[in-house]
Amino acid sequence: MRHRNKGRKLGRTAEHREMMLRNMATSLFQHGRISTTTEKAKELRPYAERLITLAKRGDLHARRQAASKIMDRDVLFRLFDAIGPRFAERAGGYTRILKVGHRQGDGAEVAIIELVDRG
């Protein structure tokens, strides 16, 4: 039974999975969109949206919580100064996943995850 077993393991250890999500979220906030496999994008979506919700709050505690997850200080400032206020009026749904086909090398399904345009 899968009681309380939410999330995908993605063939990685817990530490590797957490660092991968931290790196992908940092890249997403830095570039606005990233290309990855569909499964990784589906795992990244709730992780990134929680961080955007923290940025919308904007207080010191939220900033410190986000700082423990974001890998780059400049990206943290961008998250709180640009991305958080951009979605101030939006109640969730900050990211979009677009499927773009299959990867040449191994046939994995590839998707683009991006921040939606306006709040």
PyRosetta script that sets phi, psi and omega in degrees:
from pyrosetta import init, pose_from_sequence

init()
pose = pose_from_sequence("MRHRNKGRKLGRTAEHREMMLRNMATSLFQHGRISTTTEKAKELRPYAERLITLAKRGDLHARRQAASKIMDRDVLFRLFDAIGPRFAERAGGYTRILKVGHRQGDGAEVAIIELVDRG")
pose.set_psi(1, 148.7)
pose.set_omega(1, -175.5)
pose.set_phi(2, -102.9)
pose.set_psi(2, 27.0)
pose.set_omega(2, -178.7)
pose.set_phi(3, -58.6)
pose.set_psi(3, 128.8)
pose.set_omega(3, 176.7)
pose.set_phi(4, 63.1)
pose.set_psi(4, 22.1)
pose.set_omega(4, 178.1)
pose.set_phi(5, -111.2)
pose.set_psi(5, 68.0)
pose.set_omega(5, -177.4)
pose.set_phi(6, -89.5)
pose.set_psi(6, 152.3)
pose.set_omega(6, 177.9)
pose.set_phi(7, 96.7)
pose.set_psi(7, 161.7)
pose.set_omega(7, -179.7)
pose.set_phi(8, -102.3)
pose.set_psi(8, 146.2)
pose.set_omega(8, 179.0)
pose.set_phi(9, -84.9)
pose.set_psi(9, -26.3)
pose.set_omega(9, 175.9)
pose.set_phi(10, 57.7)
pose.set_psi(10, 24.2)
pose.set_omega(10, 176.6)
pose.set_phi(11, 65.8)
pose.set_psi(11, 29.7)
pose.set_omega(11, -176.8)
pose.set_phi(12, -132.2)
pose.set_psi(12, 161.3)
pose.set_omega(12, 172.8)
pose.set_phi(13, -73.6)
pose.set_psi(13, 166.7)
pose.set_omega(13, -178.0)
pose.set_phi(14, -61.0)
pose.set_psi(14, -40.4)
pose.set_omega(14, -179.4)
pose.set_phi(15, -66.2)
pose.set_psi(15, -43.0)
pose.set_omega(15, 179.8)
pose.set_phi(16, -64.9)
pose.set_psi(16, -42.1)
pose.set_omega(16, 180.0)
pose.set_phi(17, -62.6)
pose.set_psi(17, -44.3)
pose.set_omega(17, 179.8)
pose.set_phi(18, -63.6)
pose.set_psi(18, -43.5)
pose.set_omega(18, 179.1)
pose.set_phi(19, -67.2)
pose.set_psi(19, -36.8)
pose.set_omega(19, 178.0)
pose.set_phi(20, -62.9)
pose.set_psi(20, -43.8)
pose.set_omega(20, 179.3)
pose.set_phi(21, -66.1)
pose.set_psi(21, -38.2)
pose.set_omega(21, 177.4)
pose.set_phi(22, -63.1)
pose.set_psi(22, -44.5)
pose.set_omega(22, 179.2)
pose.set_phi(23, -65.8)
pose.set_psi(23, -42.0)
pose.set_omega(23, -179.6)
pose.set_phi(24, -67.0)
pose.set_psi(24, -39.7)
pose.set_omega(24, 177.7)
pose.set_phi(25, -64.6)
pose.set_psi(25, -41.5)
pose.set_omega(25, 177.7)
pose.set_phi(26, -60.8)
pose.set_psi(26, -45.1)
pose.set_omega(26, 179.0)
pose.set_phi(27, -65.5)
pose.set_psi(27, -38.3)
pose.set_omega(27, 178.8)
pose.set_phi(28, -61.9)
pose.set_psi(28, -44.7)
pose.set_omega(28, -179.4)
pose.set_phi(29, -72.7)
pose.set_psi(29, -27.4)
pose.set_omega(29, 179.3)
pose.set_phi(30, -75.1)
pose.set_psi(30, -43.0)
pose.set_omega(30, -172.8)
pose.set_phi(31, -104.9)
pose.set_psi(31, -16.3)
pose.set_omega(31, -179.4)
pose.set_phi(32, 88.8)
pose.set_psi(32, -25.8)
pose.set_omega(32, 176.6)
pose.set_phi(33, -156.6)
pose.set_psi(33, 146.0)
pose.set_omega(33, 176.0)
pose.set_phi(34, -138.4)
pose.set_psi(34, 156.7)
pose.set_omega(34, 177.5)
pose.set_phi(35, -108.5)
pose.set_psi(35, 131.0)
pose.set_omega(35, -178.4)
pose.set_phi(36, -156.5)
pose.set_psi(36, -176.9)
pose.set_omega(36, 176.7)
pose.set_phi(37, -73.4)
pose.set_psi(37, 157.4)
pose.set_omega(37, -177.7)
pose.set_phi(38, -61.6)
pose.set_psi(38, -40.4)
pose.set_omega(38, -178.7)
pose.set_phi(39, -65.1)
pose.set_psi(39, -42.2)
pose.set_omega(39, 177.8)
pose.set_phi(40, -65.6)
pose.set_psi(40, -38.3)
pose.set_omega(40, 179.0)
pose.set_phi(41, -63.7)
pose.set_psi(41, -39.7)
pose.set_omega(41, 179.4)
pose.set_phi(42, -67.7)
pose.set_psi(42, -30.2)
pose.set_omega(42, 175.6)
pose.set_phi(43, -76.4)
pose.set_psi(43, -34.3)
pose.set_omega(43, -177.5)
pose.set_phi(44, -72.1)
pose.set_psi(44, -32.0)
pose.set_omega(44, -173.8)
pose.set_phi(45, -54.0)
pose.set_psi(45, -56.6)
pose.set_omega(45, -179.0)
pose.set_phi(46, -65.8)
pose.set_psi(46, -31.3)
pose.set_omega(46, 178.9)
pose.set_phi(47, -63.3)
pose.set_psi(47, -47.5)
pose.set_omega(47, -179.0)
pose.set_phi(48, -70.2)
pose.set_psi(48, -37.4)
pose.set_omega(48, -178.5)
pose.set_phi(49, -68.3)
pose.set_psi(49, -32.7)
pose.set_omega(49, 174.1)
pose.set_phi(50, -63.6)
pose.set_psi(50, -39.6)
pose.set_omega(50, 179.0)
pose.set_phi(51, -67.2)
pose.set_psi(51, -37.6)
pose.set_omega(51, 177.7)
pose.set_phi(52, -66.2)
pose.set_psi(52, -37.4)
pose.set_omega(52, 177.1)
pose.set_phi(53, -63.4)
pose.set_psi(53, -39.0)
pose.set_omega(53, 174.5)
pose.set_phi(54, -62.1)
pose.set_psi(54, -40.6)
pose.set_omega(54, -179.8)
pose.set_phi(55, -66.6)
pose.set_psi(55, -32.0)
pose.set_omega(55, 176.3)
pose.set_phi(56, -66.1)
pose.set_psi(56, -37.2)
pose.set_omega(56, 177.2)
pose.set_phi(57, -63.8)
pose.set_psi(57, -50.6)
pose.set_omega(57, 170.5)
pose.set_phi(58, 77.3)
pose.set_psi(58, 1.1)
pose.set_omega(58, -179.5)
pose.set_phi(59, -81.2)
pose.set_psi(59, 175.3)
pose.set_omega(59, -174.3)
pose.set_phi(60, -63.7)
pose.set_psi(60, -41.0)
pose.set_omega(60, -179.9)
pose.set_phi(61, -63.1)
pose.set_psi(61, -41.3)
pose.set_omega(61, 178.2)
pose.set_phi(62, -64.5)
pose.set_psi(62, -39.4)
pose.set_omega(62, 179.1)
pose.set_phi(63, -63.4)
pose.set_psi(63, -40.9)
pose.set_omega(63, 179.3)
pose.set_phi(64, -70.2)
pose.set_psi(64, -36.5)
pose.set_omega(64, 176.7)
pose.set_phi(65, -64.0)
pose.set_psi(65, -43.1)
pose.set_omega(65, 179.1)
pose.set_phi(66, -68.7)
pose.set_psi(66, -35.4)
pose.set_omega(66, 179.5)
pose.set_phi(67, -63.1)
pose.set_psi(67, -26.6)
pose.set_omega(67, 178.1)
pose.set_phi(68, -74.7)
pose.set_psi(68, -14.5)
pose.set_omega(68, -178.8)
pose.set_phi(69, -108.0)
pose.set_psi(69, -31.5)
pose.set_omega(69, -175.8)
pose.set_phi(70, -86.1)
pose.set_psi(70, 135.3)
pose.set_omega(70, -172.0)
pose.set_phi(71, -85.8)
pose.set_psi(71, -15.6)
pose.set_omega(71, -173.2)
pose.set_phi(72, -128.1)
pose.set_psi(72, 130.9)
pose.set_omega(72, -177.2)
pose.set_phi(73, -64.9)
pose.set_psi(73, -39.1)
pose.set_omega(73, 179.1)
pose.set_phi(74, -64.3)
pose.set_psi(74, -37.4)
pose.set_omega(74, 178.4)
pose.set_phi(75, -68.1)
pose.set_psi(75, -35.5)
pose.set_omega(75, 176.7)
pose.set_phi(76, -62.0)
pose.set_psi(76, -44.0)
pose.set_omega(76, 177.4)
pose.set_phi(77, -63.3)
pose.set_psi(77, -41.1)
pose.set_omega(77, 178.6)
pose.set_phi(78, -62.9)
pose.set_psi(78, -40.3)
pose.set_omega(78, 179.5)
pose.set_phi(79, -60.8)
pose.set_psi(79, -45.1)
pose.set_omega(79, -175.4)
pose.set_phi(80, -83.7)
pose.set_psi(80, -28.8)
pose.set_omega(80, -176.5)
pose.set_phi(81, -92.6)
pose.set_psi(81, -28.4)
pose.set_omega(81, -175.8)
pose.set_phi(82, -117.3)
pose.set_psi(82, -49.6)
pose.set_omega(82, -172.7)
pose.set_phi(83, -75.3)
pose.set_psi(83, -44.4)
pose.set_omega(83, 179.9)
pose.set_phi(84, -58.7)
pose.set_psi(84, -53.1)
pose.set_omega(84, 178.2)
pose.set_phi(85, -63.2)
pose.set_psi(85, -28.4)
pose.set_omega(85, 179.5)
pose.set_phi(86, -63.0)
pose.set_psi(86, -32.9)
pose.set_omega(86, -178.7)
pose.set_phi(87, -104.8)
pose.set_psi(87, 21.1)
pose.set_omega(87, -175.1)
pose.set_phi(88, -59.6)
pose.set_psi(88, -36.4)
pose.set_omega(88, -177.0)
pose.set_phi(89, -91.8)
pose.set_psi(89, -6.0)
pose.set_omega(89, -175.3)
pose.set_phi(90, -94.6)
pose.set_psi(90, 133.6)
pose.set_omega(90, -177.7)
pose.set_phi(91, -99.5)
pose.set_psi(91, 64.0)
pose.set_omega(91, 178.3)
pose.set_phi(92, 97.2)
pose.set_psi(92, 174.9)
pose.set_omega(92, 180.0)
pose.set_phi(93, 70.5)
pose.set_psi(93, 50.3)
pose.set_omega(93, -175.9)
pose.set_phi(94, -86.2)
pose.set_psi(94, -14.7)
pose.set_omega(94, -177.2)
pose.set_phi(95, -122.2)
pose.set_psi(95, 161.8)
pose.set_omega(95, 179.3)
pose.set_phi(96, -136.5)
pose.set_psi(96, 140.0)
pose.set_omega(96, 177.3)
pose.set_phi(97, -113.3)
pose.set_psi(97, 123.0)
pose.set_omega(97, 179.1)
pose.set_phi(98, -116.4)
pose.set_psi(98, 121.3)
pose.set_omega(98, 178.3)
pose.set_phi(99, -79.3)
pose.set_psi(99, 134.5)
pose.set_omega(99, -174.4)
pose.set_phi(100, -121.5)
pose.set_psi(100, 3.5)
pose.set_omega(100, 177.3)
pose.set_phi(101, 125.1)
pose.set_psi(101, -153.4)
pose.set_omega(101, -176.7)
pose.set_phi(102, -119.0)
pose.set_psi(102, 147.4)
pose.set_omega(102, -179.7)
pose.set_phi(103, -75.2)
pose.set_psi(103, 142.3)
pose.set_omega(103, -176.5)
pose.set_phi(104, -62.0)
pose.set_psi(104, -44.2)
pose.set_omega(104, -171.2)
pose.set_phi(105, -69.3)
pose.set_psi(105, -50.6)
pose.set_omega(105, -173.5)
pose.set_phi(106, -123.0)
pose.set_psi(106, 1.4)
pose.set_omega(106, 176.7)
pose.set_phi(107, 77.5)
pose.set_psi(107, 11.6)
pose.set_omega(107, 179.1)
pose.set_phi(108, -67.6)
pose.set_psi(108, 143.6)
pose.set_omega(108, 179.6)
pose.set_phi(109, -73.8)
pose.set_psi(109, 127.5)
pose.set_omega(109, -175.4)
pose.set_phi(110, -107.1)
pose.set_psi(110, 143.4)
pose.set_omega(110, 178.5)
pose.set_phi(111, -137.7)
pose.set_psi(111, 157.6)
pose.set_omega(111, 172.4)
pose.set_phi(112, -107.4)
pose.set_psi(112, 128.7)
pose.set_omega(112, 172.9)
pose.set_phi(113, -109.7)
pose.set_psi(113, 131.1)
pose.set_omega(113, -175.8)
pose.set_phi(114, -142.1)
pose.set_psi(114, 159.2)
pose.set_omega(114, 173.6)
pose.set_phi(115, -78.2)
pose.set_psi(115, 138.6)
pose.set_omega(115, 178.7)
pose.set_phi(116, -68.1)
pose.set_psi(116, 158.7)
pose.set_omega(116, -170.7)
pose.set_phi(117, -65.2)
pose.set_psi(117, -57.8)
pose.set_omega(117, -173.1)
pose.set_phi(118, -126.1)
pose.set_psi(118, 154.9)
pose.set_omega(118, 176.8)
pose.set_phi(119, -83.8)
pose.dump_pdb("model.pdb")
